[in-house]
Amino acid sequence: MYIGVIKMDLKRIKNNVPQQLWKQINWGAVENEIQNCYSNYGPLSLFIPRIYQLEITNFCNLKCNMCPYKKMTRKKQHMKFKLYKKIIDKDLYYKQAIELHLFGESTLHPEVAKMVKYAKNKGHIVGIATNATALTKEKSRSLLDAGLDNIVLALDGATKTTYEELRCGANFEIVKDNIKTFLKLKKAGNYNTYSVLQIIKMPKTKKEINNFKKEWQPFLRNGLDELRIKKLFDSLGGNVNPEIPVPNYKNRLPCTELWYGSAVLSNGDVVPCGRDYDGKKRFGNLNKQSLIEIFNSEKYYKFRLSHLTNNYKHNDLCRPCKEWDLINLRHVPILSCNLLKGDNTRYGQIVGDPKFKYKKKGIKK
């Protein structure tokens, strides 16, 4: 019954993979993983849980228009290194890609470089996204030296007026200087950190996309690996961007997030996805429990069951969400780790499917 949806998911994934990488991917294996996702649906997950996003801090120095941060009521805090170490040592069950951000500015954490290095020493692939406001020369060098695999530098605007209207509290000139300094250090030190400069395509930015590309394209040979124009497809569970349409499927499908992994908040709370900005659905805490214990708990069981039975009456987190049909690349293990590094050729690091064989020819576009 899901054949049409599987084909749609595969098309959506291709649309989110840089076109120059298409021929390097075994798309048949990707389709098999999507099929397995749907065939394995049940109240208990058959997958070993991953941590999609590990929020090392929920402090942020901005109040951006496209973020519900200003609505957040939970306590602001940095994750303690003791908890972080426990999570890396005991709750990541295999080497994987992990993002050290969620609803905070990761570079504000005083031990962010130490955290990156610790996870790297355990063999994981580590990425962060940053507004670059606090990305000083010293911070940049420490992250590069720590072995950071991936960084997304968010710059939503090609003009000072647009940028500062969207990124409330930021200084356009300072952020641009910070980004250029990071790229200069990366190139000079011959670091391998895959660096993405990203602008979200929104009503206020779409007229500036061409100028954005024109200004930053010269840096593609000077430390920058990718210029990313991100479509605004996410309403963060109905909390922002209300114009995002509801999917037009006849029947609502269960959200794939619940079967693959979780997000972890700065205090150790485990929540079902990165849209739970205020920790409404807390299934447990990693200070006291293991991830796999929480992932297969009665609370999680009942939560999945509500999706399987299409019963959202008492599910105030998922009921207003419009993103349940989205397929994120993190749901496909044979893609997620290498795409975080921007390099699918490093197939020796692929996790989740030991039988996967890399094929150079892939499939036709």
Secondary structure, 3 states (H helix, E strand, C coil): CCHHHHHHHHHHHHHHCCHHHHHHCCHHHHHHHHHHHHHCCCCCCCCCCEEEEECCECCCCCCCCCCHHHHCCCCCCECCHHHHHHHHHHHCCCCCEEECCCCCCHHHCCCHHHHHHHHHHCCCEEEEEECCCCCCHHHHHHHHHHCCCEEEEECCCCCHHHHHHHCCCCCHHHHHHHHHHHHHHHHHHCCCCEEEEEEEECCCCHHHHHHHHHHHHHHHHCCCCEEEEEECCCCCCCCCCCCCCCCCCCCCCCCCHHHHEEEECCCCEEECCCCCCCCCCCCEECCCCCHHHHHCCHHHHHHHHHHHCCCCCCCCCCCCCCCCCCCCHHHCHHHHHHHHCCCCCCHHHCCCCCCCCCCCCCCCC
